[in-house]
Amino acid sequence: MKVAELARAGGVTAETVRHYTRQGLITARRDPANNYQRFDEQALVRLKFISQARQLGFSLADIKQILEQADQHDSPCPLVRDLLRQHLPRVRERIRELEALAERMEHALDCWQDLPDGVPDGNSVCCLIEGFPQDVPDTASTSKRRDGGQS
């Protein structure tokens, strides 16, 4: 398969295939007649695996480790479990940060609902943002404390 054919079969872009090839995640042989990269069915299997692993939050560096273990005929399953155990707390923290951001955004929209539009005057770019307090209380954590953490 050529790059475009592999990309189409794997549901990714040709540039993604090229990137994964440069990273050593999938390999190609060169066609001696035209020097095009040619990929076999194993490349498609790996490409689909990479897509599945990415959907689970694995980085390309993680995936490279997993593939290297598999290529050595060692089970990558313990590594996969360990990597997820490491990543999960960071994901949960990021979710908390995003929930707090959503609360701040909702609060800003509520505050700005009836304010007039301002015009930049050289000292101000957008009066809404500049007038918004930087330390807005996190209403999500406040409401969780009031209801015993149940929401």
ROSE-4610 file (N, C-alpha, C; in Angstrom, 1 decimal, always signed):
// ROSE-4610
residu = [M/M/M/K/K/K/V/V/V/A/A/A/E/E/E/L/L/L/A/A/A/R/R/R/A/A/A/G/G/G/G/G/G/V/V/V/T/T/T/A/A/A/E/E/E/T/T/T/V/V/V/R/R/R/H/H/H/Y/Y/Y/T/T/T/R/R/R/Q/Q/Q/G/G/G/L/L/L/I/I/I/T/T/T/A/A/A/R/R/R/R/R/R/D/D/D/P/P/P/A/A/A/N/N/N/N/N/N/Y/Y/Y/Q/Q/Q/R/R/R/F/F/F/D/D/D/E/E/E/Q/Q/Q/A/A/A/L/L/L/V/V/V/R/R/R/L/L/L/K/K/K/F/F/F/I/I/I/S/S/S/Q/Q/Q/A/A/A/R/R/R/Q/Q/Q/L/L/L/G/G/G/F/F/F/S/S/S/L/L/L/A/A/A/D/D/D/I/I/I/K/K/K/Q/Q/Q/I/I/I/L/L/L/E/E/E/Q/Q/Q/A/A/A/D/D/D/Q/Q/Q/H/H/H/D/D/D/S/S/S/P/P/P/C/C/C/P/P/P/L/L/L/V/V/V/R/R/R/D/D/D/L/L/L/L/L/L/R/R/R/Q/Q/Q/H/H/H/L/L/L/P/P/P/R/R/R/V/V/V/R/R/R/E/E/E/R/R/R/I/I/I/R/R/R/E/E/E/L/L/L/E/E/E/A/A/A/L/L/L/A/A/A/E/E/E/R/R/R/M/M/M/E/E/E/H/H/H/A/A/A/L/L/L/D/D/D/C/C/C/W/W/W/Q/Q/Q/D/D/D/L/L/L/P/P/P/D/D/D/G/G/G/V/V/V/P/P/P/D/D/D/G/G/G/N/N/N/S/S/S/V/V/V/C/C/C/C/C/C/L/L/L/I/I/I/E/E/E/G/G/G/F/F/F/P/P/P/Q/Q/Q/D/D/D/V/V/V/P/P/P/D/D/D/T/T/T/A/A/A/S/S/S/T/T/T/S/S/S/K/K/K/R/R/R/R/R/R/D/D/D/G/G/G/G/G/G/Q/Q/Q/S/S/S]
num = [1/1/1/2/2/2/3/3/3/4/4/4/5/5/5/6/6/6/7/7/7/8/8/8/9/9/9/10/10/10/11/11/11/12/12/12/13/13/13/14/14/14/15/15/15/16/16/16/17/17/17/18/18/18/19/19/19/20/20/20/21/21/21/22/22/22/23/23/23/24/24/24/25/25/25/26/26/26/27/27/27/28/28/28/29/29/29/30/30/30/31/31/31/32/32/32/33/33/33/34/34/34/35/35/35/36/36/36/37/37/37/38/38/38/39/39/39/40/40/40/41/41/41/42/42/42/43/43/43/44/44/44/45/45/45/46/46/46/47/47/47/48/48/48/49/49/49/50/50/50/51/51/51/52/52/52/53/53/53/54/54/54/55/55/55/56/56/56/57/57/57/58/58/58/59/59/59/60/60/60/61/61/61/62/62/62/63/63/63/64/64/64/65/65/65/66/66/66/67/67/67/68/68/68/69/69/69/70/70/70/71/71/71/72/72/72/73/73/73/74/74/74/75/75/75/76/76/76/77/77/77/78/78/78/79/79/79/80/80/80/81/81/81/82/82/82/83/83/83/84/84/84/85/85/85/86/86/86/87/87/87/88/88/88/89/89/89/90/90/90/91/91/91/92/92/92/93/93/93/94/94/94/95/95/95/96/96/96/97/97/97/98/98/98/99/99/99/100/100/100/101/101/101/102/102/102/103/103/103/104/104/104/105/105/105/106/106/106/107/107/107/108/108/108/109/109/109/110/110/110/111/111/111/112/112/112/113/113/113/114/114/114/115/115/115/116/116/116/117/117/117/118/118/118/119/119/119/120/120/120/121/121/121/122/122/122/123/123/123/124/124/124/125/125/125/126/126/126/127/127/127/128/128/128/129/129/129/130/130/130/131/131/131/132/132/132/133/133/133/134/134/134/135/135/135/136/136/136/137/137/137/138/138/138/139/139/139/140/140/140/141/141/141/142/142/142/143/143/143/144/144/144/145/145/145/146/146/146/147/147/147/148/148/148/149/149/149/150/150/150/151/151/151]
x = [+0.8/+0.0/+0.9/+0.4/+1.1/+0.6/+1.3/+0.9/-0.6/-1.1/-2.5/-3.4/-3.1/-3.9/-3.9/-2.8/-2.7/-3.5/-3.3/-4.0/-5.5/-6.0/-7.4/-7.9/-7.2/-7.5/-7.5/-6.6/-6.5/-7.3/-7.9/-8.8/-8.0/-6.8/-6.0/-5.5/-4.8/-4.3/-3.0/-2.6/-1.3/-0.2/-0.4/+0.7/+0.9/-0.2/-0.1/+0.7/+0.4/+1.2/+2.7/+3.0/+4.4/+5.0/+4.3/+4.8/+5.1/+4.2/+4.4/+5.6/+5.7/+6.9/+8.2/+8.2/+9.4/+9.7/+8.7/+8.8/+9.2/+9.2/+9.5/+8.4/+7.2/+6.1/+5.6/+5.7/+5.3/+6.5/+6.7/+7.8/+7.3/+8.1/+7.8/+9.0/+8.8/+10.0/+9.9/+11.0/+11.0/+10.8/+10.0/+9.8/+11.0/+11.7/+12.9/+12.6/+11.4/+11.1/+10.9/+10.3/+10.0/+10.4/+10.9/+11.3/+10.2/+8.9/+7.8/+7.8/+7.3/+7.1/+6.0/+6.2/+5.2/+5.0/+3.7/+3.4/+2.7/+2.9/+2.2/+1.1/+0.4/-0.7/-0.3/+0.9/+1.4/+1.4/+1.7/+1.7/+0.2/-0.7/-2.1/-2.6/-2.1/-2.4/-1.9/-0.6/+0.0/-0.7/-1.0/-1.7/-3.0/-3.8/-5.0/-4.8/-3.7/-3.4/-3.0/-2.2/-1.8/-3.1/-4.0/-5.3/-6.0/-6.1/-6.8/-6.1/-4.8/-4.0/-4.1/-4.1/-4.3/-5.7/-6.7/-8.0/-8.1/-7.2/-7.1/-6.2/-5.6/-4.8/-3.3/-2.9/-1.4/-0.7/+0.4/+1.2/+2.0/+2.6/+3.3/+4.6/+5.1/+6.3/+5.8/+4.7/+4.1/+3.9/+3.3/+3.0/+4.3/+5.3/+6.6/+7.2/+7.1/+7.5/+6.7/+5.4/+4.5/+4.9/+5.0/+5.4/+6.8/+7.7/+9.0/+9.0/+8.2/+8.1/+7.4/+6.4/+5.7/+6.6/+7.4/+8.4/+9.4/+9.7/+10.6/+9.9/+8.7/+7.8/+7.7/+7.7/+7.4/+6.0/+5.2/+3.9/+3.9/+3.3/+3.3/+2.2/+1.4/+0.2/+0.6/+1.6/+2.0/+2.4/+3.1/+3.5/+2.2/+1.3/+0.1/-0.7/-0.8/-1.5/-0.8/+0.5/+1.3/+1.2/+1.3/+1.1/-0.2/-1.3/-2.6/-2.7/-2.2/-2.2/-1.5/-0.4/+0.3/-0.5/-1.1/-1.9/-3.2/-3.9/-5.2/-5.3/-4.4/-4.5/-4.4/-3.5/-3.3/-4.6/-5.2/-6.4/-7.5/-7.6/-8.7/-8.4/-7.2/-6.8/-7.2/-6.9/-7.2/-8.7/-9.5/-10.9/-11.4/-10.8/-11.2/-10.8/-9.7/-9.3/-10.3/-10.7/-11.6/-13.0/-13.4/-14.7/-14.7/-13.5/-13.4/-13.4/-12.7/-12.7/-14.1/-14.9/-16.3/-17.1/-16.9/-17.6/-17.2/-15.9/-15.5/-16.1/-16.2/-16.8/-18.2/-19.0/-20.4/-20.6/-19.8/-19.8/-19.6/-18.6/-18.3/-19.5/-20.1/-21.2/-22.4/-22.6/-23.7/-23.4/-22.2/-21.8/-21.9/-21.5/-21.5/-22.8/-23.8/-25.0/-25.6/-25.7/-26.3/-25.4/-24.1/-23.1/-23.0/-22.8/-22.7/-21.4/-21.4/-20.1/-19.2/-18.0/-17.0/-16.2/-15.6/-14.8/-13.4/-12.4/-11.0/-10.6/-9.9/-9.6/-8.1/-7.3/-5.9/-5.4/-6.2/-5.9/-6.6/-7.5/-8.3/-8.6/-8.5/-8.8/-10.2/-10.6/-11.9/-12.3/-13.2/-13.6/-14.2/-14.8/-15.3/-14.2/-13.2/-12.1/-11.3/-11.0/-10.2/-10.9/-12.2/-12.9/-13.3/-13.0/-13.4/-12.4/-12.9/-11.9/-11.1/-9.8/-9.0/-9.2/-9.6/-9.7/-11.2/-11.9/-13.3/-13.4/-14.3/-14.4/-14.9/-14.4/-14.8/-16.1/-17.2/-18.5/-18.8/-18.1/-18.3/-17.8/-16.7/-16.2/-17.0/-17.5/-18.3/-19.7/-20.3/-21.5/-21.3/-20.2/-19.9/-19.8/-19.1/-19.0/-20.4/-21.2/-22.6/-23.4/-23.3/-24.2/-23.4/-22.3/-21.6/-20.8/-20.5/-19.7/-20.5/-21.8/-22.7/-23.1/-22.8/-23.4/-23.7]
y = [-1.2/+0.0/+1.2/+2.3/+3.6/+4.3/+5.4/+6.2/+6.6/+7.1/+7.5/+6.3/+5.2/+4.0/+3.5/+3.5/+3.1/+4.1/+5.4/+6.4/+6.2/+6.0/+5.8/+4.5/+3.4/+2.2/+2.3/+3.2/+3.3/+4.5/+5.2/+6.3/+7.5/+7.7/+8.9/+9.6/+10.7/+11.5/+10.9/+11.2/+10.8/+11.3/+12.6/+13.2/+12.5/+11.9/+11.2/+9.9/+9.2/+8.0/+8.4/+9.5/+9.9/+10.2/+10.9/+11.2/+10.0/+9.0/+7.8/+7.0/+7.1/+6.4/+7.1/+8.4/+9.1/+8.8/+8.6/+8.3/+6.8/+6.0/+4.6/+3.7/+4.2/+3.4/+2.5/+2.8/+1.9/+2.0/+0.9/+0.9/+0.6/+1.1/+0.9/+0.4/-0.2/-0.5/+0.4/+0.6/+1.5/+0.6/+1.1/+0.4/+0.8/-0.2/+0.1/+0.8/+0.6/+1.1/+2.6/+3.1/+4.6/+5.2/+4.4/+4.9/+5.3/+5.0/+5.2/+4.3/+4.8/+4.0/+3.0/+1.8/+0.7/+0.1/+0.0/-0.5/-1.8/-2.8/-4.1/-4.1/-5.2/-5.4/-5.2/-5.5/-5.3/-3.8/-3.0/-1.5/-1.1/-1.7/-1.3/-1.8/-3.0/-3.5/-2.5/-2.1/-1.2/+0.2/+0.7/+2.0/+1.9/+0.9/+0.7/+0.6/-0.1/-0.2/+1.2/+2.0/+3.3/+4.2/+4.1/+4.9/+4.5/+3.2/+2.7/+3.2/+3.1/+3.5/+5.0/+5.8/+7.2/+7.6/+6.8/+7.0/+6.7/+5.9/+5.7/+6.6/+7.6/+8.6/+8.3/+7.3/+7.0/+8.0/+8.5/+9.3/+8.5/+9.2/+8.4/+7.8/+8.4/+7.8/+6.6/+6.6/+5.4/+4.3/+4.7/+3.7/+3.1/+3.9/+3.4/+2.3/+2.6/+1.6/+0.3/+0.5/-0.7/-1.6/-0.9/-1.6/-2.2/-1.6/-2.2/-3.4/-3.4/-4.7/-5.8/-5.4/-6.4/-6.9/-6.1/-6.5/-7.5/-7.4/-8.3/-9.6/-9.7/-10.8/-10.9/-9.7/-9.6/-9.1/-9.5/-9.0/-7.5/-6.6/-5.2/-4.9/-5.9/-5.7/-5.1/-5.6/-4.9/-3.5/-3.2/-1.8/-0.9/-1.5/-0.8/-0.4/-1.4/-1.1/-0.1/-0.2/+0.8/+2.2/+2.3/+3.6/+4.2/+3.4/+4.0/+4.4/+3.6/+4.0/+5.3/+5.6/+6.8/+8.0/+7.7/+8.8/+9.2/+8.2/+8.5/+9.6/+9.7/+10.9/+12.2/+12.3/+13.5/+13.9/+12.9/+13.1/+13.6/+13.0/+13.4/+14.8/+15.2/+16.6/+17.5/+17.1/+18.0/+18.2/+17.1/+17.2/+18.3/+18.2/+19.2/+20.6/+20.8/+22.1/+22.6/+21.7/+22.1/+22.4/+21.6/+21.9/+23.3/+23.6/+24.9/+26.0/+25.8/+26.7/+26.9/+25.9/+26.0/+26.8/+26.6/+27.4/+28.9/+29.2/+30.6/+31.2/+30.4/+30.9/+31.2/+30.3/+30.5/+31.8/+31.9/+33.1/+34.4/+34.3/+35.5/+35.9/+34.9/+35.1/+35.7/+35.2/+35.7/+37.2/+37.5/+38.9/+39.8/+39.4/+40.2/+40.4/+39.6/+39.5/+40.9/+41.8/+43.1/+44.3/+44.0/+45.1/+45.6/+46.9/+47.5/+47.1/+47.1/+46.8/+48.0/+47.7/+48.8/+48.9/+50.1/+50.3/+50.5/+49.8/+50.0/+51.5/+52.0/+53.4/+53.7/+52.7/+52.8/+52.4/+52.5/+52.0/+50.7/+50.3/+49.2/+48.4/+47.1/+46.3/+45.8/+45.1/+44.6/+44.8/+45.7/+46.0/+44.8/+43.9/+42.7/+41.9/+41.5/+40.7/+41.5/+42.7/+43.5/+43.9/+43.9/+44.2/+42.9/+41.8/+40.5/+40.2/+39.9/+39.6/+38.3/+38.4/+37.3/+36.1/+36.4/+35.3/+35.1/+34.5/+34.2/+32.9/+32.9/+31.6/+30.5/+29.3/+28.1/+27.6/+28.0/+27.6/+26.1/+25.4/+23.9/+23.3/+23.7/+23.1/+23.6/+24.9/+25.4/+24.6/+24.4/+23.6/+22.2/+21.6/+20.3/+20.2/+21.2/+21.3/+21.4/+22.2/+22.4/+21.2/+20.4/+19.2/+17.9/+18.1/+16.9/+16.2/+16.9/+16.3/+15.5/+15.5/+14.9/+15.8/+15.5/+16.4/+15.6]
z = [+0.0/+0.0/+0.0/-0.7/-0.7/+0.6/+0.9/+2.1/+2.1/+1.0/+1.0/+1.2/+0.6/+0.8/+2.2/+2.8/+4.2/+5.1/+4.8/+5.6/+5.5/+4.3/+4.1/+4.8/+4.7/+5.4/+6.9/+7.4/+8.9/+9.4/+8.5/+9.0/+9.6/+9.0/+9.4/+8.2/+8.3/+7.2/+6.7/+5.5/+5.0/+5.8/+6.3/+7.1/+8.4/+9.0/+10.2/+9.9/+8.8/+8.5/+8.3/+7.7/+7.5/+8.9/+9.7/+11.1/+11.8/+11.8/+12.6/+12.0/+10.7/+10.0/+10.5/+10.5/+11.0/+12.5/+13.3/+14.7/+14.9/+13.8/+14.0/+14.5/+14.5/+15.0/+13.9/+12.7/+11.6/+10.6/+9.8/+8.9/+7.5/+6.6/+5.2/+4.5/+3.3/+2.5/+1.3/+0.7/-0.5/-1.8/-2.6/-3.9/-4.8/-5.3/-6.0/-7.4/-7.9/-9.2/-9.1/-8.0/-8.0/-6.6/-5.7/-4.4/-3.5/-3.9/-3.0/-1.8/-0.7/+0.5/+0.3/+0.6/+0.5/+1.9/+2.3/+3.6/+3.4/+4.3/+4.2/+5.2/+5.3/+6.3/+7.7/+8.1/+9.4/+9.8/+8.8/+9.1/+9.4/+8.7/+8.9/+10.3/+10.7/+12.1/+13.1/+12.9/+13.9/+13.9/+12.7/+12.6/+13.4/+13.2/+13.9/+15.4/+15.8/+17.2/+17.8/+17.0/+17.5/+17.7/+16.8/+16.9/+18.2/+18.4/+19.6/+20.9/+20.9/+22.0/+22.3/+21.2/+21.3/+21.9/+21.6/+22.1/+23.6/+24.1/+25.5/+26.2/+25.5/+26.1/+26.2/+25.5/+25.5/+24.5/+25.0/+24.1/+23.1/+22.1/+21.1/+21.8/+22.8/+23.5/+24.2/+24.8/+25.5/+24.4/+23.3/+22.3/+21.7/+21.6/+21.1/+22.1/+23.4/+24.4/+24.3/+24.1/+24.0/+22.8/+21.7/+20.4/+20.5/+21.2/+21.3/+22.1/+23.2/+24.0/+23.2/+22.4/+21.6/+20.5/+19.9/+18.9/+19.5/+20.8/+21.4/+21.9/+21.6/+22.0/+23.5/+24.1/+25.6/+25.7/+26.6/+26.8/+27.3/+26.5/+27.0/+27.9/+28.3/+29.1/+30.5/+31.2/+32.5/+32.3/+31.3/+31.0/+30.7/+29.9/+29.6/+30.9/+31.8/+33.0/+33.9/+34.0/+34.7/+34.1/+32.8/+32.2/+32.5/+32.4/+32.7/+34.1/+35.0/+36.5/+36.7/+35.9/+36.0/+35.4/+34.3/+33.6/+34.2/+34.8/+35.3/+36.3/+37.3/+38.2/+37.5/+36.5/+35.8/+35.0/+34.4/+33.7/+34.6/+35.8/+36.7/+37.2/+37.4/+37.8/+36.6/+35.4/+34.3/+34.1/+34.4/+34.4/+35.5/+36.7/+37.7/+37.2/+36.6/+36.1/+35.0/+34.1/+33.1/+33.7/+34.7/+35.3/+36.0/+36.6/+37.2/+36.2/+35.1/+33.9/+33.4/+33.3/+32.8/+33.8/+35.1/+36.1/+35.9/+35.8/+35.6/+34.3/+33.3/+32.0/+32.2/+32.9/+33.1/+34.0/+35.0/+35.9/+35.1/+34.2/+33.4/+32.5/+31.8/+31.0/+31.8/+33.0/+33.8/+34.2/+34.5/+34.9/+33.7/+32.6/+31.4/+30.6/+31.0/+30.3/+29.9/+30.9/+30.7/+30.6/+30.5/+30.4/+29.0/+28.9/+27.5/+26.9/+25.5/+24.8/+24.9/+25.1/+25.2/+23.9/+23.7/+22.5/+22.9/+22.3/+22.7/+22.6/+23.6/+23.6/+23.8/+23.6/+23.7/+25.1/+26.1/+27.4/+27.8/+26.9/+27.1/+25.8/+25.9/+24.7/+24.8/+25.9/+26.1/+27.6/+27.8/+29.2/+30.0/+29.3/+29.9/+30.6/+29.8/+30.3/+31.4/+31.0/+32.0/+33.3/+33.3/+34.5/+35.3/+34.7/+35.4/+36.5/+37.7/+38.8/+38.5/+38.8/+38.5/+39.5/+40.7/+41.7/+41.9/+41.0/+41.1/+41.9/+42.9/+43.7/+42.8/+43.1/+42.3/+42.9/+42.1/+42.6/+42.6/+41.7/+41.7/+43.0/+43.5/+44.8/+45.9/+45.9/+46.9/+47.0/+45.8/+45.9/+46.3/+46.0/+46.4/+48.0/+48.5/+50.0/+50.7/+50.1/+50.7/+50.6/+49.6/+49.5/+49.9/+50.6/+51.1/+50.0/+49.0/+47.9/+46.9/+47.0/+46.1/+45.0/+43.8/+42.7/+41.5]
